[in-house]
Amino acid sequence: MQGFLEMHGRSTAEKALDVTKKSISGGLLIYSIVVVAVMNFSGQTRLSHEVHPSLSFIALCLALIWLSRVEGGQASMVGLPPVDRSLYKDSHPVTNAVCEYGHRGDNLDRYLMGRQFMVLALVFVINMSGTPVEDLKTQTVLSDVFMKSGLALILITAMVGQLSTQVTASHCMLDYTNTFFMKITLYVAIAIEASGMLHASYLIQIIVSKITGKQITSNEPDRVLSQKIFFWGRVLMSSAALAAAFYVTICALFEGKTSMWKGVPAYISVIILFALMTVVGMLEGMQIAFFAVSRITDKERRAHYWSRHCSDLLFAQGGLGLPGFLIGRQLCVASCFIVIARITTPQIAEGQENILGVSDGMQNFFDTGLLGALITTIVASIVWQLVASAFPLAFLGNPITYVLLRVCLTLETTGICSFAWVLSSVYQEFLGFEDDEVHIGTAEEREQNGKGDQYTKGGGMSGGAFPTNFGLRKEKYHHDDVAMEDLEEHMKDLKKQINDSKTDEEKEALQREVSYLEKVMNDLHRKKLKKTEEGSTEQDNSTGF
């Protein structure tokens, strides 16, 4: 709660605005939870209408909890590879075991691919548990709007299931991963990848590699003949499954047998589906592209008209636009996922025949929503990430990217999801999580102790579907290549930005930058003193003293 209550150095109006945003956001979330719970226990959601309401509500809660673990776990799994495991082997044994297996060979890529499907599958469960039935009866117009529009589920999913734990895990990676729940999540994600259902993504990766000339690197030996046969067999199986999933879903839409809002023509539903998958794909690709271009020079980023405008939004004021985009993006993606789930999830009305006349057992499989999850994972997520990893500057210079970036930043500015910061603080306090620096020291301290972080090289695609180097923590300054005067000038600029900051999040980000910069300056000062002392000693020895 510290970030919520302590807002020193800001005007009364700014403090009041920040508290107002968080209060409204919290009120909307609480109202959404109450409405969805009431609808569940009154049997007015899809799942609670078919099974006992308690089971439906339990399914909703478990899906949200697991989704939060999956979303937070990604930050930990991607952020911990550079850190020497011997530093936390004894203090965090489960984290050590998870990282030892999860970072072996190409397992991190496999985890990230399987994890992407888990996110979609869990969102589809949440949608089934919270989507109202057609003859929904509510006590108020507001409740009716929140349920029928899907706004209640969007707010719950974004704040409870995603943002709050992502914020916590981003700086408490060791404590967050140190649970058997995380170990189970890792094994499930890798098992999903091993099943082959997502292997069509690898075919797309190979095609992108051939087109761009970028070599696909791997941390494992080349496949032997039997492994190649097994790999390509799964690629063919996955491609066939994807085609079948599309066929069944399109047929269900034209037969009016999905949970799409009634009255929407089938062809409009198809257009909306592909439009939303394109938006999700753009947002997924933008995240990869923005991390990639953050490592190149400002001159390269500003080479074209739209890339220049995107760079101004992302990297001005110390790069505060990037975290703002990530927050707004999460809300956009969650909204699209909920609507896509509604469009693609089959729903057979009483008296209707099964889709394509299949058996009841097959229809029950369709009703799980796994077909929609498969389509969305590959077509609306992984494919775009692969393209963005190969063409980051093309993404940055796209006018659609600029429009979506503006939308995400506007959503973040409204503060509709700002209560996620409060949830993160409560979550961290309740579980007793501590920042990683408490356990293993800062990156500079680890380097001084001979156990500095080892960073992967960028520039190519990883062995799986995701470039593992994107998003990893990296040093912001090269101590030996920068003048103290430049650092002091930058320090003054940061302090001025702190005084001008309008939100807690901006101020906290800038203060962390200042703290890091102070450590860099102290380290640089110590190095200069050491060199001076060594030079003085050599001079004394040469003169015989």
Wavefront OBJ file of the C-alpha trace (Angstrom):
o trace
v 0.000 0.000 0.000
v 3.005 2.265 0.234
v 2.810 3.310 -3.413
v -0.872 4.088 -2.901
v -0.513 6.285 0.174
v 2.868 7.921 -0.111
v 2.980 10.604 -2.802
v 5.562 13.084 -1.603
v 6.748 15.906 -3.833
v 3.482 16.293 -5.724
v 0.775 18.926 -5.682
v -2.443 18.405 -3.788
v -4.411 18.308 -7.049
v -2.162 15.570 -8.494
v -2.448 13.520 -5.308
v -6.223 13.885 -5.320
v -6.424 12.868 -8.992
v -4.275 9.792 -8.392
v -6.329 8.702 -5.370
v -9.542 9.352 -7.306
v -8.375 7.167 -10.219
v -7.420 4.311 -7.937
v -10.646 4.611 -5.958
v -12.830 4.586 -9.075
v -10.822 1.690 -10.538
v -11.176 -0.238 -7.268
v -14.891 0.484 -7.123
v -15.409 -0.763 -10.672
v -13.464 -3.939 -9.906
v -15.385 -4.678 -6.703
v -18.691 -4.040 -8.458
v -17.663 -6.335 -11.319
v -16.731 -9.126 -8.914
v -20.029 -8.799 -7.032
v -22.095 -8.788 -10.251
v -20.325 -11.836 -11.707
v -20.617 -13.706 -8.375
v -24.343 -12.950 -8.082
v -24.961 -14.032 -11.680
v -23.055 -17.257 -11.023
v -24.923 -18.208 -7.876
v -28.251 -17.400 -9.507
v -27.417 -19.732 -12.396
v -27.396 -16.971 -15.003
v -24.017 -17.628 -16.590
v -23.286 -20.219 -19.260
v -21.445 -22.653 -16.987
v -23.582 -22.142 -13.872
v -26.660 -22.797 -16.009
v -25.314 -26.260 -16.906
v -23.599 -27.294 -13.646
v -24.029 -26.416 -9.982
v -23.441 -22.654 -9.468
v -20.812 -23.343 -6.795
v -18.788 -25.412 -9.249
v -19.001 -22.638 -11.842
v -17.797 -20.038 -9.345
v -14.975 -22.310 -8.179
v -13.923 -22.833 -11.812
v -13.885 -19.054 -12.309
v -11.750 -18.481 -9.201
v -9.307 -21.294 -10.016
v -8.934 -20.052 -13.607
v -8.181 -16.529 -12.355
v -5.654 -17.789 -9.800
v -3.872 -19.971 -12.336
v -3.947 -17.199 -14.938
v -2.282 -14.863 -12.439
v 0.434 -17.438 -11.792
v 1.006 -17.949 -15.511
v 1.170 -14.203 -16.251
v 3.475 -13.417 -13.336
v 5.594 -16.479 -13.995
v 6.494 -15.219 -17.457
v 8.244 -12.157 -15.997
v 10.247 -14.363 -13.644
v 11.198 -17.003 -16.190
v 12.376 -14.416 -18.722
v 14.089 -12.190 -16.173
v 16.107 -14.766 -14.219
v 18.336 -16.410 -16.893
v 21.167 -13.843 -16.539
v 21.416 -14.334 -12.755
v 23.894 -16.853 -11.324
v 21.768 -19.588 -9.731
v 24.310 -20.225 -6.983
v 23.216 -16.893 -5.462
v 19.738 -18.211 -4.622
v 20.226 -21.987 -4.679
v 19.930 -22.315 -0.883
v 17.514 -19.476 -0.121
v 15.063 -20.344 -2.931
v 15.355 -24.086 -3.677
v 12.139 -24.336 -5.712
v 13.124 -21.322 -7.822
v 16.505 -22.945 -8.406
v 14.859 -26.204 -9.513
v 12.402 -24.387 -11.773
v 15.163 -22.330 -13.416
v 17.540 -25.288 -13.704
v 14.982 -27.162 -15.788
v 13.210 -24.206 -17.386
v 16.444 -22.626 -18.660
v 18.005 -25.871 -19.888
v 18.483 -26.023 -23.655
v 15.463 -24.537 -25.443
v 13.049 -25.221 -22.584
v 12.420 -21.518 -21.992
v 11.108 -21.194 -25.554
v 8.954 -24.273 -25.043
v 7.582 -22.877 -21.781
v 6.725 -19.534 -23.394
v 4.892 -21.222 -26.260
v 2.908 -23.562 -24.008
v 2.249 -20.729 -21.583
v 0.658 -18.669 -24.368
v -1.884 -21.416 -24.982
v -2.523 -21.733 -21.233
v -3.390 -18.027 -21.051
v -5.949 -18.358 -23.853
v -7.417 -21.591 -22.465
v -7.846 -20.039 -19.008
v -9.433 -16.901 -20.475
v -11.910 -19.151 -22.306
v -12.781 -20.869 -18.979
v -13.269 -17.455 -17.379
v -15.497 -16.479 -20.296
v -17.630 -19.619 -19.913
v -17.967 -19.067 -16.165
v -18.847 -15.383 -16.476
v -20.729 -14.996 -19.769
v -24.433 -14.427 -19.076
v -27.192 -16.563 -20.520
v -29.411 -15.118 -23.255
v -32.409 -14.447 -20.985
v -30.296 -12.649 -18.356
v -32.360 -10.973 -15.629
v -30.590 -8.337 -13.544
v -31.783 -5.928 -10.877
v -30.246 -2.795 -12.416
v -29.428 -1.411 -15.863
v -25.795 -0.997 -14.788
v -25.499 -4.696 -13.942
v -27.066 -5.549 -17.277
v -24.517 -3.375 -19.110
v -21.546 -4.749 -17.166
v -22.512 -8.367 -17.824
v -23.792 -8.251 -21.402
v -20.968 -6.043 -22.671
v -18.333 -8.222 -21.018
v -16.877 -5.216 -19.151
v -17.084 -6.975 -15.791
v -15.039 -9.945 -17.029
v -12.540 -7.662 -18.777
v -11.816 -5.677 -15.603
v -11.567 -8.795 -13.446
v -9.298 -10.581 -15.920
v -7.009 -7.598 -16.510
v -6.558 -6.477 -12.899
v -6.856 -9.688 -10.876
v -5.601 -12.246 -13.365
v -2.859 -10.317 -15.140
v -1.591 -6.859 -14.204
v -1.370 -7.193 -10.407
v 0.832 -10.283 -10.485
v 2.889 -9.045 -13.426
v 3.800 -5.940 -11.420
v 4.675 -8.062 -8.374
v 6.699 -10.640 -10.286
v 8.676 -8.013 -12.191
v 10.680 -7.118 -9.062
v 10.034 -10.166 -6.811
v 11.026 -12.857 -9.315
v 12.771 -15.118 -6.811
v 9.974 -15.194 -4.237
v 7.282 -15.415 -6.899
v 8.843 -18.468 -8.541
v 9.615 -20.211 -5.251
v 6.339 -22.163 -5.155
v 5.352 -25.642 -6.277
v 2.458 -24.026 -8.167
v 5.039 -22.389 -10.445
v 6.818 -25.713 -10.912
v 3.532 -27.367 -11.937
v 2.803 -24.482 -14.323
v 6.226 -24.925 -15.929
v 5.705 -28.658 -16.468
v 2.181 -28.168 -17.856
v 3.363 -25.466 -20.294
v 6.234 -27.601 -21.583
v 3.901 -30.618 -21.848
v 1.520 -28.543 -23.998
v 4.381 -27.670 -26.338
v 5.555 -31.294 -26.408
v 2.064 -32.449 -27.403
v 2.626 -30.832 -30.789
v -0.671 -28.946 -30.943
v 1.211 -25.649 -31.443
v 3.932 -26.937 -33.778
v 2.396 -25.129 -36.756
v 4.123 -22.101 -35.201
v 7.500 -23.664 -35.930
v 6.567 -24.002 -39.600
v 5.794 -20.286 -39.677
v 9.063 -19.570 -37.873
v 11.011 -21.508 -40.501
v 9.235 -19.623 -43.304
v 9.995 -16.251 -41.665
v 13.616 -17.320 -41.201
v 13.936 -18.217 -44.895
v 12.364 -14.939 -46.004
v 14.491 -12.728 -43.752
v 17.711 -14.727 -43.940
v 17.939 -14.777 -40.149
v 19.264 -18.042 -38.833
v 17.258 -19.933 -36.232
v 19.625 -20.495 -33.327
v 19.243 -23.221 -30.750
v 20.876 -24.192 -27.475
v 20.500 -27.879 -28.301
v 22.274 -30.252 -30.751
v 20.844 -30.747 -34.234
v 18.002 -33.243 -34.408
v 18.799 -36.791 -35.477
v 16.642 -38.497 -38.124
v 14.119 -39.975 -35.664
v 13.729 -36.594 -33.959
v 13.216 -34.870 -37.312
v 10.485 -37.351 -38.252
v 8.776 -36.853 -34.868
v 9.098 -33.045 -35.178
v 7.682 -32.797 -38.703
v 4.943 -35.261 -37.832
v 3.773 -32.934 -35.081
v 4.055 -29.944 -37.430
v 1.698 -31.651 -39.898
v -0.674 -32.707 -37.117
v -0.758 -29.166 -35.687
v -1.338 -27.609 -39.104
v -4.223 -30.005 -39.765
v -5.701 -29.287 -36.325
v -5.482 -25.538 -36.946
v -7.252 -25.871 -40.301
v -9.959 -28.066 -38.720
v -10.407 -25.588 -35.853
v -10.955 -22.770 -38.333
v -13.438 -24.844 -40.348
v -15.518 -25.835 -37.303
v -15.505 -22.305 -35.893
v -16.574 -20.653 -39.166
v -19.305 -23.263 -39.652
v -20.536 -22.684 -36.092
v -20.712 -18.942 -36.712
v -22.739 -19.303 -39.904
v -25.024 -21.822 -38.196
v -25.574 -19.378 -35.298
v -24.187 -21.857 -32.789
v -21.695 -19.758 -30.826
v -22.068 -17.502 -27.783
v -21.791 -14.405 -30.009
v -24.357 -11.717 -29.232
v -27.663 -12.473 -30.886
v -28.656 -10.286 -33.814
v -25.128 -9.973 -35.204
v -25.000 -11.436 -38.754
v -22.589 -14.316 -39.279
v -20.461 -12.490 -41.835
v -20.117 -9.527 -39.446
v -19.033 -11.939 -36.697
v -16.350 -13.360 -38.998
v -15.121 -9.854 -39.860
v -15.019 -8.887 -36.174
v -13.157 -12.114 -35.336
v -10.392 -11.510 -37.859
v -10.249 -7.793 -37.010
v -9.799 -8.545 -33.307
v -7.185 -11.219 -34.014
v -5.334 -8.639 -36.107
v -5.481 -6.110 -33.256
v -4.253 -8.710 -30.756
v -1.524 -9.752 -33.166
v -0.409 -6.153 -33.654
v -0.312 -5.605 -29.878
v 1.661 -8.818 -29.327
v 4.087 -7.879 -32.083
v 4.385 -4.298 -30.841
v 5.526 -5.506 -27.435
v 8.319 -7.555 -29.021
v 9.250 -4.762 -31.460
v 9.349 -2.059 -28.777
v 11.680 -4.102 -26.582
v 13.872 -4.713 -29.623
v 14.141 -1.074 -30.753
v 14.801 0.094 -27.184
v 18.326 -1.304 -27.695
v 19.188 0.604 -30.865
v 20.200 4.233 -31.282
v 17.669 7.051 -31.287
v 18.806 7.961 -34.808
v 17.853 4.505 -36.098
v 14.485 4.640 -34.337
v 13.664 8.024 -35.844
v 14.587 7.208 -39.436
v 10.990 7.371 -40.735
v 7.920 9.514 -40.111
v 5.789 7.086 -38.091
v 8.724 5.494 -36.281
v 9.776 8.978 -35.189
v 6.335 9.712 -33.737
v 6.153 6.296 -32.039
v 9.603 6.841 -30.536
v 8.532 10.218 -29.156
v 5.641 8.562 -27.355
v 7.640 5.579 -26.091
v 11.044 6.894 -25.133
v 10.499 10.528 -24.137
v 10.764 11.465 -20.441
v 13.109 8.631 -19.587
v 11.166 5.989 -21.508
v 8.016 6.215 -19.363
v 5.818 5.666 -22.405
v 6.903 2.020 -22.633
v 5.507 0.864 -19.247
v 2.418 2.971 -19.934
v 1.941 1.128 -23.228
v 2.366 -2.259 -21.528
v -0.405 -1.469 -19.042
v -2.790 -0.137 -21.684
v -1.889 -3.010 -23.987
v -2.831 -5.560 -21.323
v -6.284 -4.038 -21.005
v -6.728 -4.030 -24.804
v -5.568 -7.633 -25.133
v -7.789 -8.805 -22.272
v -10.771 -7.074 -23.878
v -10.073 -8.668 -27.266
v -9.539 -12.110 -25.717
v -12.905 -11.967 -23.944
v -14.736 -10.955 -27.144
v -12.860 -13.532 -29.261
v -13.767 -16.191 -26.707
v -17.396 -15.142 -26.996
v -17.312 -15.281 -30.804
v -15.567 -18.651 -31.107
v -16.983 -20.662 -28.195
v -19.748 -23.007 -29.445
v -23.169 -22.808 -27.807
v -25.945 -25.165 -28.829
v -29.457 -23.996 -27.973
v -31.992 -26.505 -26.770
v -33.398 -28.392 -29.728
v -30.548 -27.485 -32.103
v -28.431 -30.119 -33.843
v -24.757 -30.448 -33.081
v -22.282 -28.508 -35.218
v -21.710 -30.356 -38.513
v -23.855 -33.177 -37.084
v -21.041 -34.540 -34.926
v -21.575 -36.877 -31.980
v -22.430 -35.562 -28.511
v -18.954 -36.469 -27.270
v -17.286 -34.456 -30.030
v -19.704 -31.578 -29.446
v -18.767 -31.555 -25.760
v -15.130 -31.240 -26.849
v -16.019 -28.307 -29.108
v -17.859 -26.666 -26.198
v -14.652 -26.472 -24.141
v -13.462 -23.582 -26.315
v -10.103 -25.243 -27.034
v -10.541 -24.728 -30.775
v -10.794 -20.974 -30.321
v -7.849 -21.000 -27.947
v -5.743 -22.892 -30.523
v -6.637 -20.461 -33.315
v -5.959 -17.385 -31.191
v -2.669 -18.690 -29.787
v -1.131 -19.421 -33.178
v -2.789 -16.953 -35.568
v -3.336 -13.969 -33.253
v -0.247 -14.271 -31.084
v 2.774 -16.384 -31.957
v 2.774 -15.592 -35.699
v 2.845 -11.849 -35.071
v 5.558 -12.157 -32.444
v 7.725 -14.047 -34.903
v 7.256 -11.398 -37.596
v 7.927 -8.581 -35.119
v 11.122 -10.227 -33.920
v 12.336 -10.295 -37.535
v 11.069 -6.816 -38.551
v 10.977 -4.627 -35.414
v 11.618 -1.359 -37.279
v 8.855 -2.145 -39.766
v 6.446 -2.494 -36.855
v 7.661 0.774 -35.350
v 7.155 2.610 -38.661
v 3.596 1.371 -39.202
v 0.770 3.969 -38.883
v -1.489 1.300 -37.342
v 1.161 0.838 -34.649
v 0.973 4.554 -33.862
v -2.824 4.466 -33.592
v -2.808 1.424 -31.297
v -0.011 2.943 -29.219
v -2.118 6.077 -28.752
v -5.123 3.962 -27.726
v -3.071 2.000 -25.171
v -1.536 5.125 -23.658
v -4.971 6.770 -23.462
v -6.414 3.737 -21.667
v -3.521 3.777 -19.209
v -4.025 7.506 -18.600
v -7.687 6.998 -17.660
v -6.522 4.908 -14.700
v -9.281 2.349 -15.222
v -6.843 -0.419 -14.227
v -4.781 1.615 -11.737
v -6.165 -0.406 -8.813
v -3.902 -3.216 -10.036
v -1.001 -1.338 -8.391
v -2.854 -1.463 -5.063
v -3.583 -5.185 -5.517
v 0.093 -5.769 -6.269
v 1.142 -4.021 -3.050
v -1.406 -5.982 -1.002
v -0.402 -9.219 -2.722
v 3.283 -8.631 -2.023
v 2.655 -7.622 1.589
v 0.294 -10.526 2.311
v 2.684 -13.170 0.964
v 5.766 -11.507 2.418
v 7.510 -11.158 -0.935
v 10.693 -9.087 -1.015
v 12.499 -7.413 -3.893
v 15.165 -9.537 -5.564
v 17.910 -7.108 -4.442
v 17.201 -8.059 -0.818
v 18.201 -11.658 -1.538
v 20.927 -11.382 -4.173
v 21.962 -7.724 -4.179
v 21.930 -5.316 -7.101
v 23.486 -6.095 -10.478
v 26.484 -3.919 -9.544
v 26.979 -5.706 -6.221
v 26.788 -9.087 -7.926
v 29.367 -7.943 -10.462
v 31.706 -6.705 -7.722
v 31.432 -10.099 -6.005
v 32.495 -11.897 -9.185
v 29.003 -13.185 -10.008
v 27.811 -10.650 -12.543
v 24.790 -11.264 -14.739
v 25.331 -13.020 -18.061
v 23.211 -11.531 -20.820
v 22.263 -13.225 -24.063
v 23.128 -11.652 -27.382
v 20.345 -10.058 -29.381
v 19.681 -9.818 -33.082
v 18.232 -13.165 -34.076
v 15.319 -15.440 -33.386
v 15.569 -17.974 -30.604
v 15.161 -21.712 -30.929
v 11.455 -21.538 -30.160
v 8.691 -19.121 -30.918
v 9.947 -16.242 -28.827
v 13.182 -14.199 -28.786
v 14.331 -14.874 -25.230
v 16.646 -11.895 -25.081
v 13.805 -9.398 -25.375
v 12.696 -8.027 -22.037
v 15.666 -9.242 -20.044
v 17.199 -6.797 -17.660
v 20.291 -5.122 -19.039
v 22.836 -2.610 -17.869
v 21.822 0.925 -18.741
v 25.299 2.427 -18.606
v 28.753 1.266 -19.537
v 30.824 2.689 -16.714
v 34.081 3.029 -18.587
v 32.586 4.704 -21.660
v 30.736 7.571 -20.047
v 31.976 10.820 -18.532
v 31.036 11.808 -15.000
v 29.851 15.183 -16.338
v 27.340 13.434 -18.615
v 26.020 11.387 -15.712
v 25.651 14.471 -13.539
v 23.776 16.245 -16.311
v 21.490 13.243 -16.712
v 20.927 13.175 -12.944
v 19.745 16.795 -13.015
v 17.381 15.975 -15.867
v 15.918 13.001 -13.974
v 15.338 15.049 -10.837
v 13.556 17.682 -12.887
v 11.358 14.985 -14.422
v 10.516 13.727 -10.914
v 9.286 17.180 -9.950
v 7.209 17.337 -13.134
v 5.817 13.787 -12.883
v 2.048 13.500 -12.650
v 1.525 9.955 -11.379
v 2.986 7.688 -8.699
v 4.121 5.200 -11.311
v 6.147 7.838 -13.192
v 7.728 9.123 -9.998
v 8.643 5.637 -8.747
v 10.178 4.685 -12.113
v 12.268 7.861 -12.182
v 13.359 7.420 -8.568
v 14.573 3.900 -9.349
v 16.524 5.372 -12.251
v 18.083 7.972 -9.951
v 19.054 5.312 -7.391
v 20.649 3.202 -10.081
v 22.481 6.196 -11.528
v 23.830 7.143 -8.093
v 25.284 3.636 -7.728
v 26.861 3.895 -11.173
v 28.411 7.260 -10.325
v 29.745 5.939 -7.021
v 31.171 2.901 -8.778
v 32.809 5.107 -11.402
v 34.231 7.359 -8.698
v 35.705 4.366 -6.854
v 37.312 3.091 -10.056
v 38.922 6.481 -10.704
v 40.249 6.637 -7.145
v 41.675 3.137 -7.493
v 43.428 4.056 -10.734
v 44.822 7.209 -9.116
v 46.151 5.211 -6.151
v 47.699 2.604 -8.449
v 49.348 5.344 -10.507
v 50.704 6.970 -7.362
v 52.108 3.649 -6.131
v 53.860 2.993 -9.454
v 55.355 6.482 -9.366
v 56.644 5.937 -5.806
v 58.210 2.601 -6.810
v 59.934 4.146 -9.819
v 61.498 6.891 -7.669
v 62.710 4.431 -5.051
v 60.400 5.456 -2.220
l 1 2 3 4 5 6 7 8 9 10 11 12 13 14 15 16 17 18 19 20 21 22 23 24 25 26 27 28 29 30 31 32 33 34 35 36 37 38 39 40 41 42 43 44 45 46 47 48 49 50 51 52 53 54 55 56 57 58 59 60 61 62 63 64 65 66 67 68 69 70 71 72 73 74 75 76 77 78 79 80 81 82 83 84 85 86 87 88 89 90 91 92 93 94 95 96 97 98 99 100 101 102 103 104 105 106 107 108 109 110 111 112 113 114 115 116 117 118 119 120 121 122 123 124 125 126 127 128 129 130 131 132 133 134 135 136 137 138 139 140 141 142 143 144 145 146 147 148 149 150 151 152 153 154 155 156 157 158 159 160 161 162 163 164 165 166 167 168 169 170 171 172 173 174 175 176 177 178 179 180 181 182 183 184 185 186 187 188 189 190 191 192 193 194 195 196 197 198 199 200 201 202 203 204 205 206 207 208 209 210 211 212 213 214 215 216 217 218 219 220 221 222 223 224 225 226 227 228 229 230 231 232 233 234 235 236 237 238 239 240 241 242 243 244 245 246 247 248 249 250 251 252 253 254 255 256 257 258 259 260 261 262 263 264 265 266 267 268 269 270 271 272 273 274 275 276 277 278 279 280 281 282 283 284 285 286 287 288 289 290 291 292 293 294 295 296 297 298 299 300 301 302 303 304 305 306 307 308 309 310 311 312 313 314 315 316 317 318 319 320 321 322 323 324 325 326 327 328 329 330 331 332 333 334 335 336 337 338 339 340 341 342 343 344 345 346 347 348 349 350 351 352 353 354 355 356 357 358 359 360 361 362 363 364 365 366 367 368 369 370 371 372 373 374 375 376 377 378 379 380 381 382 383 384 385 386 387 388 389 390 391 392 393 394 395 396 397 398 399 400 401 402 403 404 405 406 407 408 409 410 411 412 413 414 415 416 417 418 419 420 421 422 423 424 425 426 427 428 429 430 431 432 433 434 435 436 437 438 439 440 441 442 443 444 445 446 447 448 449 450 451 452 453 454 455 456 457 458 459 460 461 462 463 464 465 466 467 468 469 470 471 472 473 474 475 476 477 478 479 480 481 482 483 484 485 486 487 488 489 490 491 492 493 494 495 496 497 498 499 500 501 502 503 504 505 506 507 508 509 510 511 512 513 514 515 516 517 518 519 520 521 522 523 524 525 526 527 528 529 530 531 532 533 534 535 536 537 538 539 540 541 542 543 544 545
